[in-house]
Amino acid sequence: MRKQRFSRPSLLLLVFVLTVTSCRSQRESAAPTSPTIETFSSTPPFKTKEPERYQAKRITTVMTANGSPTVVTNLIARDGEMRRDEQQGVGQQVVYLDLPNGRFVLIPDEQVYGEMTEATSAEQPGESSPDRVLHTEPIKTAYQKLNDETVNGRSATKYRVVVNASTPGDVSNTETFVWIDETLGMPIKSESTSSDGTKSTIELTEISTAVDGKLFRIPDVYRKIDTKELRRLLR
């Protein structure tokens, strides 16, 4: 069985926004509002690739139509095939590690760790609502290049992505703005608004291409626990 990898909501969402394409090749024209704005295209007007080495903080904010916000902060890092996704500041601190010798879950407050299995994978948070919208059956996806802007001190190009998606008995329209850091070659921010009024923002801050190797080590003082105990702690 092929080794699974962690779901990385913020980064995957951003990359999915960039790579998702329409099932039907269609075009829709829109009058440009300035010389820097291009008309809509049915194919992505950009190319991206996740850096082999980097670390950053990912801040995910979901604002419901009634104005109730949920904010989650994660430390994410990659060094080749090794990855770390650590939730910070909300509830119990949990670290997901993808290493050459396996996949692990660390619970720093308890100083314990366990191996990732299909059972414990189910305890890991799923993708955010904008990602689910992008994975419905698309009717049409349109892309539009906008302006160059500065995001957290980094130069980025802003794009607009509109996805018309269908589900049984319903058709939804989701608009997403995504900012591409041309130097890194990756998205560093996205803002998405769904048809029900929910607004989601994912933003990378404190980006660095110098990665601390300690992020991919399991501390010697941590005690290894079995799957049953790990699931109990995760719940």
N, C-alpha and C positions, 0 to 999 in steps of 0.2 A: 504493500500500500504506500502510495506516495506521501511523503511527509507534508503535513499541512502547515500553514503559516498563520501567524496571528492576523486577525482583522485589525487594520490600523485605520480607524474611522476618519480622522482628519485628513491624513495624507492620502488614503485611498479615495476618499470622496473627491479631493481636489484632482487627483490623477484621473479618476473616472470621468469627471466633468470634462477633462481635456480629451479623453480617448473615445468616449461614447459617440457613436454615429447613428444616423437614422437608418431604419430598415428600408425606407424608400428614398431614393435620391431625388430631392425636390429643391427648388430654389425659391426664395421670397425676397423681393427687392424692398428697400426702405430708403427714403431720401436722406442723404447724409446731412448732419447738422453743422458739421465743420469740415475743413479739408483733411483733418486727421482721422475722421470716422469713415470706415468702409461699409459698404452695403452687406446685408446678410448673405451668408454662404451655408450650404448644407454640409460642408466638410470643415473640420477644424482648421483655422488659419494659422496654426502654431504647432511646434513640435516640442515635446518635453521628455526629460529623462531624469529619474531620481538620482542624485549624487551617490557615489559609492561610499563616501564618508561624510557625515554631517550629524549635528545634533541641534535640537531646537525645542522650544516650548510651544505646544499646540493648545490654543484656547478655543473651545467650542461653546458658543452661546446660542441657545434656542429660546426664542421669544414667541409665546403663543399669542393668538389674536386678542386675548383679554389682557395682555401685558404682563403675563407671568414668566419671568426669565429663569432659565437653568444654565449654569456656567460650569464647565468641566475643564480642568487644566491637566495636560499630560506632558511629561518629559519624553521625547522620542529621540532615538539615536540609531544610526546605522554605521557599521564598519564591515563592508563586504557583505557576507551572508549572515553576519551577526546583527541582531536587532534588539532594541529595548523599547518597551512602552510602559510607562509608569504613571498611574493616575495620582494626582496630587491635590490636596486641599479639600476634597469632598469625601466624607466617610472614611472607610478603612483604606489605607495605602496598599495598593497591590501592584506588583511589578511582573510583567510578562517578558521572558527572555527567550530568544531564538538563538541557539548556539550550535556549533558543529556536532556536539555530542547529544543533542536533544533539545526539547522545548520544556521550559520550566516556569513555575509560578512562585514568586517570592512574596511573603507577607512580613514586611520589616518589623511591625509592631510586635509580632510573636517570635521573630527571628527563626522562622521556619521556611521551608521550600518543599515543593513536590514536582513530580513530572507531569507534564501536560498530557491529558488523554482526551478521548472524545467526550467523556463525561464532564471533565473540568472545562473543556472548551465551551460547553453550553453555558457555563457561568460567566464567560467573558462577555462584556457589553457588546451589543450588536451595532450595526451601522445606524447612523442618524437618519431622520426622515428624508432629507434631501437625497441621500444615496438611494433609498428605497424608491423614490420618485424616478430617479434616473434608470432604475432597473425594471420598470414596468415596460410593457410593450409600447415602443414609441411610434407615434404617427409621423412626427416630423421634429427634427432638431435643427435649429438655426444658430449660426455663430456670427458675431459682429465685433470687429476690432474697434476700440474706442481710443482713449488717450493714454499717454505716458503719465504716470503718477509716482509719488514717493510713498512707500509703505514702511513704517518703522525705520526710516533712514535708508531704505534700499530702493533703487530704481526699478520700476515694474511697468509692464504694459497691461492695460485693462481691457478685458473682453466681456461681451455680453453673450450669454447662452440661453436660448429659449427652448424648452422641451414641452411638446404637447404629448401627453401620455394617456393611454386608454386602459381602463379596468372595466370589469363587467358592470354595465349600467352607469358608467361615469367616464367623463373625459376631463383631465386636469391639465393645467398650464402652469409650469414652473419656470420662473426667471432667475437666472444666476449670473452674478458678476464675478469674474475671476481675474486675479492679478498675477501675471507671470514675471518672475525674476529672470531676466534674460541672461544675467551672469551665471546664476546657478543652473538655469535651464529647468526650473520647476515652479509650480504655483506656490505662492506664499500667503494667499488670502482668497476667500470666497464668501459671497453673500448671496443667499438663496431665499426667495419668497414663493411659497406654494399657494395654490388656489384657495386654501382655507384660511389664509392670512398669517400662517406661521412663518416666522423669519429666523433663519439660521445663519450664523457667521462662524467661519473657521479661519483662524489666523495663526501664522507661525511667527514667533518672536525669539529674540536671543539666538539667532541662527549663527552657527559656527561650523566651519569645515574641519576644525581641529577637534577630534573626539577623544574623550577621556576613556582610556582602556578599562578603568575600574567599573565602568557602567555595565560591562559584560561579564563580570565575575560574581560568583555566588560567595558571599563572605564565609570564611571558615567556621565562624561561630554559629552559623545557621544549622538547625537540625532538620534532617530530611524526614518527611512524614508521608503516610500512605494516601492513596486517592480518597478514601472515605473521610479521613480527617481533613484533608485539603478542601473537599467539597463543603464540609460542615463550616469551616472557617470562612470560605468565600460567601456563603449564604448569610 
